[in-house]
Each structure stands twice: as C-alpha cells, then as structure tokens.
C-alpha cells in the first residue's frame, strides 16, 4: 500500500510539473510570437519605397495572416524620405515603427534618441527566439551610448562598383578601365565616339543622381583615396572634405559636366530617372550598388536584346585601391514612444518582428510566393515570375526585412546569369580593400545635434563647385563656415574619443 501511495504521489507531482511546464511554454510562446487567436493587432509602419510603384497586397496579406496583424504601411519614396521623417518627428505624428532609411541617417537621429523619443529595446531582445540571434557586434555598432534602440537590416560592407555597357566599350575599342584616368577616358568615349552606332551624338558617359553618398560621388571619391566620412591626419579626426581626394573628386565631376559626359541636371535627378538613363541606352555607365546590375540589365534587354553589360570594382587612384564601407547594416527600425504607449504594446510589436525573422516569412519578403514568383531548384530559389511582376509585388517589400543571411537560414538565389554571379563575387572582393569610418562607435554630441545641418553646408557647396557656381576659394569658405558653426567642436570631440579608445587598446 505504501508503495502504491508513493507511486500515486509521484504521478501527481509529475502531472503538476508537466502542467507548469506547458503553462510556461504557452506563456513564452505568447510573449515571443504574435497571438494566433483574437483580433489582429494593428501596427503602423513608415518605410522607404525604393521602387517606382507601390507593392501589391497579395504578399502582405499572407504576412498579416501568418502574424495575425493588420499592417498600416506608409510608403515614402527614398528621394523625400528624410524630409517626411523629419516633418513627422517635428509634428509628433510618427507611427509605431519607423525605418531610418539608411545607416547614415540613423546616426543623425541620435539626438532624438537621447531625448527619449524612442524605446530602448535591448533589454527585451533575449525574450525572443529570433531577435536574440541578431549579431551582437552589429547591435553594438548601432548602439547609442551603449544602448540598443534599433532592429537592423544586414548589408554587405560594400556593394559599390561600376556597371557599364560592355558592347559600347567593345565598339569604341577600349579595355575595361583599371584607373580613375581610364574610367574618365571610358566615359568620354561613351559620350563622343558614337558607342551605340546610330551616327548621332546622343549618348553620355555616366548617369548620376542627386545623392552624394549612394550615387556615384562617394564611390568615385573612394577611388581618389578620400576617407569614409571622416579620416585621421596627424592623430586628429577630420572630415572627408578636408582631404585632397575630395577636391579631386569634385574636379572629376566638374569635368564630366563641362564636357557633357554626365546628365546635366544630375544635381536634381531622382534615382528612378538615373536608372532610366542607363536602361534606355542614354548613358553607358552607372556607378553604385553592384547588386543592381542584374535588374538594370534585365530591364534594358527588353528594348535592346543585343545590349551587353559588365561590372568592375577595382579602380585604382593616386593613393591605391579603396572603397567606402558601412558597418554591417543599412537601415534600422525604431519604435517611437509617442505611438507605442506601453511596454505591452512594445512587446507585441517586437513579437511581430520576431516572427518576421522566421525563414518562411523572410522568404516571402525576399522572393515572394512559391510557385507564383519562384520555385526551388536544388535547394536554391529560381525566380519564375516576370521582372515586372517581381518589381510590382515583391521588390518593394525588401525594405521591411530585418536581420539577414548571417542570422536567418535563408534560401540562396539560383544564379540566373554570369552578370549576377560576377556582381556578387566583386561585392565579396570589396572586403579586401575597405575604407573604414574611424568614428564608428565614437560619440560627438555636437555631431548628433548639428551634424545634419552642418553637412548641408558642404553638400550645397559640393554641388555648387561641380556646377561651376563657386571656385576652390568658395568651397574653402564653406568649409570655414562649417568649422566655425560647430565643425571644430565635432573634430575635437571625435579626436578625444579616438585617442582615448586607441590608448586603451
């Protein structure tokens, strides 16, 4: 009888333990994943539209169903995104989630972050099965005063290079350029030597847009040995535009404009207009993300099936090889306290992003719907939809992703052609000669408060010089304005931090 009672007691204890375990698991599941029952949770999101049209609803409806959410998406074209984001911040009308648009603008939001406008999410990440896998090193790089506020979008360190018309280069009898002088000569030949063979002077060398960072300017500046935002000279942190390579780059673009080798209105040209110049056979080169090569070529081949394209990345300048880089992430998503009022709401939103890192949902945003947009061949994704369908229904959704290949077991894309393969090989090759930003991980309160406004002084002066509206003396005057209005303090603060960090090492 005693043995029987002991056995019954053991069974009861075991049942209690099991019930507690199941309850705990259920609570954890509720914590880290969207509720599978009940009314959908509404999440408002402001993000960048990198394409010329809004995405269709089909993929988003699947995401909503799988996460039991209702997504209210505000898509803002990249050309006006920062203006809209600043306006929303000024009027306290931010949605629950906002994309920073780029790594650069994230750093410019530090002042708002320090003024308690956004939730600190670092203490919550360990609760979520997928969010906890985000790279600690990248999170620390993106931290503000050691605290984590944003969920990042993983990006290669540098995707920059030259995409060009290979058939044009062959027609003018030239080899692919290896130096900045040869690059200039190629752009000149594309302008002056009838590379399309129609007997008219109706082509230009380079399609450019009004973006000194993600357009051609910063990449060409790398070729001239310009530092990446900030450089080190005599143990002192100084901005890129105080180094010789920056002036040499401005002279390079001024020469292109004066000789008709670039679209004359490049200072006000949008990204979509820049792409069209290249796609439509007006321009022979596009300098920017090598990842754009396959899509640009695919679009161009619709109207000119005989066109040939190629990519290159190793353009040597007077100071050797170099290419500017980012610290492992592009944009990040922040969570405004004005729209997310409670900790419970924040956890519900973070639960949604935890679910967004599930491979099934990540692949929806990356490739679309299986058997509609893609199929799987030998364990790799092969796109089967037309490029128009992909552009309309899938491509815009990439800006909603967080994490990346290092944190998610994503399916790799089937290599559709040699251009796609080569572009990815060159992106990997860029890792060998990166130009790092020495201020990553350093703090300057003056930069956080005034950096954006002061940078506008330099941006305006850079365009004015390239357009022939000011000379070198005029540009130096702009630099002096930058220095007196806060630039000197920025340099001092960064230099003190840099010396402290290097002496500690």
Secondary structure, 3 states (H helix, E strand, C coil): CHHHHHHHHHHHHHHHHHHHHHHHHHHHHHHHCCCCCCCCEEEEEEEEECCCCCCCCHHHHHHHHHHCEEEEEEEEEHHHHHHHHHHHHHCCCCCCEEECCCHHHHHHCHHHHHCCCECCCHHHHHHCCCHHHCCHHHHHHCCECCECCCEEEECCCCCEEEEEEHHHHHHCCCCCCCEHHHHHHHHHHHHHCCCCCCCCCCCEEEECCCCCCCCCHHHHHHHCCCCCCEEEECCEEEEHHHCHHHHHHHHHHHHHHHCCCECCCHHHCCHHHHHHHHHCCCEEEEEEEHHHHHHHHHHHHHHCCCCCEEEECCCEECCECCEECCCCEEEEEECECCCCCCHHHHHHHHHHHHHHCCHHHHHHHHHCCECCCEEEECCEEEECCCHHHHHHHCHHHHHHCCECCCCCCCCCECCCCHHHHHHHHHHHHHHHHEECCCCCCCCCHHHHHHHHHHHHHHHHHHHHHHCCCCCHHHHHHHHHHHHHHHHHHHHHHHHHHHHHHHHHC
